[in-house]
Amino acid sequence: MILTPAKETFIYQDKIDPKICKDLIKWFKDNKKSAVPGSTFYGVDTKTKDSEDLYVHPIFNDYPFREYKEGLQKVLDGYMKTYPETKEILARYTVSELINIQYYKPGGGFKKLHCERSNTGNSKRVLVFMTYLNTAKNAGTEFPNQNFTSECVCGNTLIWPTDWTHSHKGVINMKKEKYIITGWWSFF
């Protein structure tokens, strides 16, 4: 059973077709030679973030990215319906940064509490999106301020604000791997 975050958390959750998720994992594996060690604003530090990351330009529109972006738009439409005040703001931002597919081996993850807008380099970010590409029990994402932990279920997609109020960290599973795709809507 997937837990639903309360409306007042400003975290929205919906599903994207699991077939698209499986095809994104296949695309990652087929292009793994281009993956790099996961890093933060401060560089590579596996005590903070232990992953392999593969970056994709947001205008890349081959399968399965076109279909993923169509599914993501439907999730965003649900976010705007739930939080109608975002409609006017959404007219002023877009996905402009590279989209990131992340692979976390067993024991890997984003281990430290962080937010998605924390310095001048990412100060234009407004909303985060993240989709779990596989299912792994006890490998979700914890949002302590919202008292909510999402489950790593294939297709489970979250949208939330980028600020410190929504600091989060990965739930680390020592036996299971986890794949996600993530990115940001930013002011342009």
Backbone torsions as a table, in degrees:
resi	resn	phi	psi	omega
1	MET	NA	126.4	177.9
2	ILE	-85.3	126.7	176.7
3	LEU	-73.2	141.8	178.2
4	THR	-103.8	126.1	178.3
5	PRO	-68.5	147.9	177.5
6	ALA	-67.0	148.3	-177.3
7	LYS	-55.3	-38.4	-176.1
8	GLU	-70.9	-3.0	176.1
9	THR	-80.8	-18.1	-174.2
10	PHE	61.9	20.7	171.2
11	ILE	-103.5	126.1	-179.7
12	TYR	-113.2	142.7	-177.0
13	GLN	-135.1	135.7	175.7
14	ASP	-153.2	-176.0	-176.4
15	LYS	-114.5	147.3	169.1
16	ILE	-115.7	147.0	-177.2
17	ASP	-49.2	120.0	179.7
18	PRO	-56.9	-28.9	177.9
19	LYS	-62.2	-41.3	177.1
20	ILE	-61.3	-41.1	179.9
21	CYS	-62.7	-46.0	178.7
22	LYS	-61.6	-37.8	178.9
23	ASP	-70.8	-30.6	174.4
24	LEU	-68.0	-36.9	175.1
25	ILE	-64.2	-44.0	177.9
26	LYS	-59.8	-43.4	178.9
27	TRP	-60.6	-42.7	177.4
28	PHE	-58.3	-50.1	-177.8
29	LYS	-62.8	-38.4	178.9
30	ASP	-67.8	-23.3	-177.0
31	ASN	-116.5	18.5	-173.7
32	LYS	-58.1	-26.1	179.7
33	LYS	-61.7	-19.9	178.7
34	SER	-93.6	-2.4	179.8
35	ALA	-72.2	151.4	-179.9
36	VAL	-127.3	158.5	175.2
37	PRO	-59.1	137.7	179.5
38	GLY	-61.2	141.2	-178.9
39	SER	-138.3	164.9	173.7
40	THR	-117.1	-173.6	176.7
41	PHE	-55.3	-27.2	-176.4
42	TYR	-94.8	3.7	178.1
43	GLY	105.9	-164.5	-179.1
44	VAL	-83.9	125.7	177.8
45	ASP	-153.2	99.4	-174.7
46	THR	-68.4	-11.2	173.6
47	LYS	-75.9	-20.3	176.8
48	THR	-97.9	-53.7	-177.8
49	LYS	-137.8	118.5	-178.7
50	ASP	-117.9	96.2	-176.3
51	SER	-154.1	169.8	166.1
52	GLU	-113.1	128.3	-175.1
53	ASP	-117.8	139.4	176.7
54	LEU	-126.1	118.0	-174.7
55	TYR	-93.9	140.7	-177.8
56	VAL	-130.8	132.7	178.0
57	HIS	-67.2	138.5	-176.5
58	PRO	-64.1	-18.1	177.9
59	ILE	-87.9	-6.6	177.0
60	PHE	-60.5	123.8	-168.9
61	ASN	-126.5	17.0	176.4
62	ASP	-74.4	162.0	174.0
63	TYR	-64.4	137.9	6.0
64	PRO	-97.9	10.3	-175.4
65	PHE	-69.6	-38.3	177.7
66	ARG	-59.6	-46.7	-179.5
67	GLU	-67.4	-36.8	176.6
68	TYR	-62.6	-45.9	-178.7
69	LYS	-64.4	-34.5	175.8
70	GLU	-64.8	-43.5	177.1
71	GLY	-64.8	-40.3	179.3
72	LEU	-64.2	-36.6	177.4
73	GLN	-62.1	-38.4	177.8
74	LYS	-65.0	-37.8	176.7
75	VAL	-66.4	-42.8	177.8
76	LEU	-61.9	-39.7	176.4
77	ASP	-58.7	-40.3	176.4
78	GLY	-64.8	-37.8	176.9
79	TYR	-61.5	-46.6	-178.6
80	MET	-66.0	-33.2	177.4
81	LYS	-68.4	-39.5	179.5
82	THR	-71.4	-38.0	-179.3
83	TYR	-122.7	76.0	-171.7
84	PRO	-60.3	-22.9	178.9
85	GLU	-64.5	-15.0	179.5
86	THR	-79.6	-17.1	-176.1
87	LYS	-57.4	-44.5	-179.2
88	GLU	-67.0	-40.0	179.1
89	ILE	-66.6	-40.3	-176.6
90	LEU	-59.9	-24.4	178.0
91	ALA	-66.3	-12.6	-175.7
92	ARG	-113.0	12.2	175.0
93	TYR	-142.5	164.5	-174.6
94	THR	-152.2	169.5	171.3
95	VAL	-82.7	108.2	-177.9
96	SER	-118.0	-21.7	177.6
97	GLU	-84.4	163.7	177.0
98	LEU	-61.2	140.3	174.3
99	ILE	-84.2	146.4	-170.7
100	ASN	-125.4	120.1	169.5
101	ILE	-94.8	126.9	-176.4
102	GLN	-119.4	135.3	174.8
103	TYR	-112.5	125.8	176.1
104	TYR	-113.4	114.1	175.8
105	LYS	-68.7	166.8	176.1
106	PRO	-53.0	131.2	-176.8
107	GLY	87.0	-9.2	179.0
108	GLY	-89.5	169.7	178.2
109	GLY	154.9	176.4	171.3
110	PHE	-91.2	99.4	-164.6
111	LYS	-84.6	-20.3	-176.0
112	LYS	-108.8	149.1	176.6
113	LEU	-61.5	132.7	-178.7
114	HIS	-154.8	166.1	171.3
115	CYS	-126.1	172.9	-172.1
116	GLU	-97.3	-2.5	175.7
117	ARG	-134.8	97.8	-170.3
118	SER	-134.9	1.5	-179.2
119	ASN	-160.8	177.0	-177.6
120	THR	-67.0	-24.9	179.6
121	GLY	-69.1	-24.6	179.7
122	ASN	-126.2	26.2	-174.4
123	SER	-72.5	-13.2	-180.0
124	LYS	-89.0	-4.8	-179.1
125	ARG	-67.8	142.0	-178.9
126	VAL	-119.6	-52.2	-179.4
127	LEU	-129.0	149.0	176.2
128	VAL	-105.8	145.2	166.0
129	PHE	-124.1	147.4	177.8
130	MET	-151.7	132.8	176.6
131	THR	-124.4	130.7	172.4
132	TYR	-77.5	128.8	-177.2
133	LEU	-95.0	-11.4	175.8
134	ASN	-140.7	174.1	177.7
135	THR	-107.6	129.0	176.0
136	ALA	-148.3	114.1	179.3
137	LYS	-61.8	147.1	178.5
138	ASN	54.7	44.7	179.4
139	ALA	-144.7	34.0	-176.5
140	GLY	-88.0	-142.8	-179.8
141	THR	-135.2	130.6	-178.2
142	GLU	-101.2	129.9	174.4
143	PHE	-114.7	90.0	-173.5
144	PRO	-61.9	-38.6	-178.0
145	ASN	-66.4	-25.6	-179.9
146	GLN	-98.9	-2.1	-178.9
147	ASN	54.2	45.8	-175.5
148	PHE	-139.5	136.7	172.2
149	THR	-127.0	122.5	178.6
150	SER	-83.6	155.1	-179.4
151	GLU	-98.4	141.8	176.5
152	CYS	-81.5	86.2	179.4
153	VAL	-122.3	129.8	-177.5
154	CYS	-49.0	122.7	178.6
155	GLY	94.7	-17.6	179.3
156	ASN	-62.0	119.9	-174.2
157	THR	-122.4	131.7	179.8
158	LEU	-117.4	145.4	169.3
159	ILE	-128.7	135.3	179.1
160	TRP	-154.6	163.0	177.5
161	PRO	-66.4	152.0	-174.0
162	THR	-82.5	-11.1	-167.1
163	ASP	-79.8	174.7	-177.3
164	TRP	-56.8	-25.8	178.9
165	THR	-61.0	-24.3	-178.1
166	HIS	-113.1	39.7	173.1
167	SER	-59.1	144.2	-173.9
168	HIS	-154.0	167.6	175.2
169	LYS	-153.7	160.3	179.0
170	GLY	-73.1	149.3	169.6
171	VAL	-91.8	117.4	-171.8
172	ILE	-88.5	127.4	175.3
173	ASN	-109.6	121.9	-175.7
174	MET	-76.4	-11.3	-175.4
175	LYS	-118.0	-17.5	-174.0
176	LYS	-116.0	146.4	173.6
177	GLU	-89.9	160.8	-178.6
178	LYS	-139.5	137.9	173.1
179	TYR	-120.6	137.1	172.5
180	ILE	-136.1	161.8	166.8
181	ILE	-123.9	136.7	-174.3
182	THR	-148.0	158.2	177.5
183	GLY	-175.8	-168.0	-170.7
184	TRP	-142.1	144.1	165.5
185	TRP	-92.0	129.5	-176.0
186	SER	-128.1	153.5	172.0
187	PHE	-62.8	143.8	176.3
188	PHE	-120.1	NA	NA
